[in-house]
Amino acid sequence: MIELWIPITIFAAFCQNLRSAVQKHLKGALSNTGATFSRFGYGLPVVFAYVLALRYGAGMAWPEPNPTFVIYVLIGGAAQICATFLLVWLFSFRDFAVGTTYSKTEAVQAALFGLVILGDGLSLTGSIAIFISLIGVMLLSTAKSGLEWRKLLLGWTERTALIGIFSGTLFGISAVAFRAASLSLDGSTDGGGPEFPMQAGFTLAGAILAQTVAMAAWMSWREPGQLGAVLRSWRWASIAGLAGALSSIGWFTALTIQNAAYVRALGQIELLFTFAAGILIFRERTSRLEVTGILLVTVGILILVSG
């Protein structure tokens, strides 16, 4: 029997793929910050509606926030924003491919942080699956960018590589922090403990509210014109917000019921969606290295979900 976190994670990855495609379209009308803000600003009401539906539609109890919850939500939200900023910054460097490739170590780093912070251990099978997927992801990155393996292996101390590693670190921290925040909600305001969908949804609502307020304040200070541009681009921005909200609901729910490293490793199935779209829709040509990479990612995912 398939565990619940598996289809939830696949759904989250699919919606994230859609959100990324819409955000690329938005970059023609918005800055990087504006395109990123659209997922938070327009996703916020969707997330709030989802949580209200869980409470008043499904009758799930309100969780009772605590200091641990607040701390981990703020850490996770800040880490996610900073990690995204670092990825965007990488594209301003000539050798950005090295950094973006090293940022793919997120799942491995999430495993380490999960072990230290939450005591989430990995099985031998799970560790092997994550390692195989990591090699596959790095092969795909090098194939698409034309990056040589020699430069990748010897250039890990370069500035772009260090930025990429730190970005992966922050993404790993955010995943574990959000899981920790959700798991801390073991009480409710009206008796009993909340079900895991409410724990996940409540955590997401807190995170996206903090991120929206923080980014709106930043844009008002540094890019005041972008707030108006985001409003004028409401048609595409609202689609990005909806896809981003659905994706986040999936990620947070999966992180509540499963080890963050496993969730982020399975989330790499997003690459399979992108690869398939490139061949079937855009008729893109693929190299042997890309095919090898996608096969390794697939093998890693199959080992993970069957282990």
C-alpha positions in Angstrom: 0.0 0.0 0.0 1.3 3.4 -1.0 2.0 5.7 2.0 0.0 8.9 2.0 3.0 11.3 1.9 4.0 9.9 -1.6 1.1 11.1 -3.7 0.9 14.3 -1.7 4.6 15.0 -2.5 4.1 14.2 -6.2 1.1 16.6 -6.2 3.2 19.3 -4.6 6.1 18.8 -7.1 3.7 19.0 -10.0 2.1 22.3 -8.7 5.6 23.7 -8.1 6.5 22.9 -11.7 3.4 24.8 -12.8 4.2 27.7 -10.5 7.7 28.0 -11.8 6.5 28.1 -15.4 4.1 30.9 -14.6 6.7 32.9 -12.7 9.1 32.7 -15.7 6.3 34.2 -17.8 5.9 37.0 -15.1 9.5 37.9 -15.2 8.8 39.8 -18.4 6.6 42.2 -16.5 8.1 42.0 -13.0 11.5 42.0 -11.3 12.8 38.8 -9.7 11.5 40.1 -6.4 8.1 40.9 -7.8 7.7 37.5 -9.5 8.7 35.9 -6.2 6.3 38.0 -4.2 3.4 37.0 -6.4 3.5 33.4 -5.1 3.2 34.8 -1.5 0.8 37.7 -1.9 -1.7 35.9 -4.2 -1.2 32.6 -2.4 -2.0 34.0 1.1 -5.9 34.2 0.6 -5.9 30.6 -0.9 -4.0 29.3 2.2 -6.3 31.1 4.6 -9.4 29.8 2.8 -7.9 26.3 3.0 -7.3 26.5 6.8 -10.8 27.9 7.3 -12.3 25.0 5.3 -10.4 22.6 7.5 -11.8 24.2 10.6 -15.4 25.0 9.7 -15.9 22.5 6.8 -14.0 19.4 8.2 -14.4 20.3 11.8 -10.7 20.1 12.7 -9.6 21.7 15.9 -7.6 24.9 16.0 -4.0 24.3 17.0 -2.6 26.2 20.0 0.5 28.1 18.9 3.5 28.1 21.3 6.9 29.8 21.4 8.6 26.8 19.6 6.1 27.0 16.8 6.7 30.7 16.3 10.5 30.4 16.4 10.6 27.6 13.8 8.0 29.3 11.5 10.1 32.5 11.5 13.4 30.5 10.9 11.8 28.5 8.1 10.3 31.5 6.4 13.5 33.5 6.6 15.6 30.6 5.4 13.3 30.0 2.4 13.3 33.6 1.3 17.1 33.9 1.7 17.7 30.6 -0.2 15.6 31.8 -3.1 17.4 35.1 -3.1 20.7 33.3 -3.3 19.5 31.2 -6.3 18.4 34.3 -8.1 21.7 36.0 -7.3 23.6 33.1 -8.8 22.3 33.9 -12.3 24.2 37.2 -12.2 27.6 35.3 -12.3 29.2 34.0 -15.4 29.8 30.5 -13.9 26.4 30.3 -12.2 26.1 26.6 -13.3 28.5 25.5 -10.6 26.5 27.1 -7.9 23.1 25.9 -9.1 24.4 22.4 -9.3 25.7 22.5 -5.7 22.4 23.9 -4.5 20.9 20.5 -5.4 22.5 19.1 -2.2 19.4 20.3 -0.4 18.0 16.8 0.3 21.3 15.6 1.8 21.6 18.6 4.0 18.0 18.3 5.1 18.8 14.8 6.2 21.6 16.1 8.4 19.6 19.0 9.9 16.6 16.6 10.4 18.9 14.2 12.4 20.4 17.0 14.5 17.2 19.0 15.2 14.4 16.4 15.2 16.3 13.1 15.6 14.9 12.0 12.2 17.2 9.1 11.1 17.4 7.6 7.6 17.2 3.9 6.7 20.0 2.4 4.7 17.6 2.1 1.7 16.6 5.7 2.1 20.2 6.9 2.2 21.1 5.0 -0.9 18.0 6.4 -2.7 18.9 10.0 -1.8 22.5 9.5 -2.9 21.5 8.0 -6.3 19.0 10.8 -6.9 21.6 13.4 -6.0 24.1 12.0 -8.6 21.3 12.0 -11.1 20.3 15.6 -10.4 23.9 16.8 -10.7 24.3 14.9 -14.0 21.2 16.7 -15.3 22.6 20.1 -14.1 25.9 19.5 -15.8 24.3 18.3 -19.0 22.0 21.2 -19.4 24.7 23.8 -18.6 27.6 22.2 -20.5 29.5 22.2 -17.2 32.5 19.9 -17.1 32.8 17.4 -14.2 36.4 18.4 -13.6 35.3 22.0 -13.0 32.5 20.9 -10.8 34.7 18.7 -8.6 37.6 21.1 -8.4 35.6 24.3 -8.1 33.7 23.6 -4.9 35.6 26.3 -3.1 34.7 29.0 -5.7 32.3 31.8 -4.7 29.5 30.5 -6.8 29.8 27.0 -5.5 29.8 28.3 -1.9 26.7 30.4 -2.6 25.0 27.3 -4.1 25.9 25.1 -1.1 24.7 27.8 1.3 21.4 28.0 -0.7 21.0 24.3 -0.4 21.7 24.6 3.3 19.0 27.2 3.8 16.5 25.2 1.8 17.3 22.2 4.0 16.9 24.3 7.1 13.6 25.7 6.0 12.2 22.2 5.3 13.2 20.9 8.7 12.1 24.1 10.5 8.7 23.9 8.9 8.4 20.2 9.9 9.5 21.1 13.5 6.9 23.9 13.7 4.1 21.7 12.5 5.0 18.8 14.9 5.1 21.3 17.8 1.3 21.8 17.4 0.3 18.9 19.6 -2.5 20.8 21.4 -5.6 22.7 20.4 -7.7 25.6 21.7 -10.8 23.4 22.1 -9.5 20.1 23.4 -7.6 17.2 21.9 -4.9 17.4 19.3 -5.4 18.7 15.7 -5.2 16.3 12.8 -2.1 16.5 10.6 -3.8 18.5 7.7 -4.6 21.3 10.2 -1.1 21.2 11.7 0.4 21.6 8.2 -2.2 24.2 7.1 -1.8 26.3 10.2 2.0 26.2 10.0 1.8 27.2 6.3 -0.6 30.1 7.1 1.8 31.4 9.7 4.8 31.1 7.4 3.2 32.6 4.3 1.8 35.5 6.3 5.2 36.4 7.8 6.8 36.0 4.3 4.2 38.2 2.6 4.6 41.0 5.2 8.4 40.8 5.1 8.6 40.9 1.3 5.9 43.7 1.0 7.9 45.8 3.5 11.2 45.1 1.6 9.6 46.0 -1.8 8.0 49.2 -0.4 11.5 50.2 0.7 13.7 49.0 -2.2 11.3 48.5 -5.2 8.2 50.5 -4.5 7.1 50.4 -8.1 6.9 46.6 -8.1 3.9 46.4 -5.7 1.8 48.3 -8.3 3.3 46.1 -11.1 2.2 42.9 -9.2 -1.3 44.3 -8.9 -1.4 45.1 -12.6 -0.2 41.6 -13.5 -3.0 40.1 -11.4 -4.1 37.6 -14.1 -0.9 35.6 -14.3 0.2 36.5 -10.7 -3.0 35.0 -9.3 -2.3 31.8 -11.2 1.2 31.7 -9.8 -0.2 32.3 -6.3 -2.8 29.6 -6.7 -0.3 27.0 -8.0 2.2 28.1 -5.3 -0.4 27.8 -2.5 -1.4 24.3 -3.7 2.2 23.3 -3.9 2.9 24.6 -0.4 -0.1 22.9 1.0 1.2 19.6 -0.4 4.8 20.2 0.8 3.8 21.2 4.4 1.4 18.3 4.7 4.0 15.8 3.5 6.6 17.3 5.8 4.3 16.9 8.7 3.9 13.2 8.2 7.4 12.2 6.8 11.1 12.9 7.2 12.0 16.1 5.4 14.9 14.5 3.6 12.6 11.8 2.1 10.1 14.5 1.1 12.6 16.7 -0.6 14.3 13.7 -2.3 11.0 12.5 -3.8 10.2 16.1 -4.7 12.9 15.8 -7.3 10.3 14.1 -9.4 9.6 17.7 -10.6 12.7 17.2 -12.8 10.9 14.3 -14.5 7.9 16.5 -15.3 10.2 19.1 -16.7 12.1 16.6 -18.8 8.9 15.0 -20.1 7.5 18.4 -21.0 10.7 19.4 -22.8 10.5 16.3 -25.0 6.7 15.9 -25.6 5.7 19.6 -25.8 8.7 21.6 -26.8 10.4 18.8 -28.9 13.8 19.4 -27.2 16.7 17.2 -28.0 18.4 15.3 -25.1 21.9 14.1 -24.6 23.1 10.8 -23.2 24.2 12.6 -20.1 20.7 14.0 -19.5 19.1 10.6 -20.1 21.5 9.0 -17.7 20.7 11.7 -15.1 17.0 11.2 -15.4 17.3 7.5 -15.2 19.3 7.8 -11.9 16.7 10.2 -10.5 14.0 7.7 -11.4 15.9 4.8 -9.9 16.5 6.8 -6.7 12.8 7.7 -6.5 11.7 4.1 -7.1 14.0 2.8 -4.4 12.7 5.5 -2.0 9.0 4.8 -2.5 9.4 1.1 -2.3 11.9 0.9 0.5 
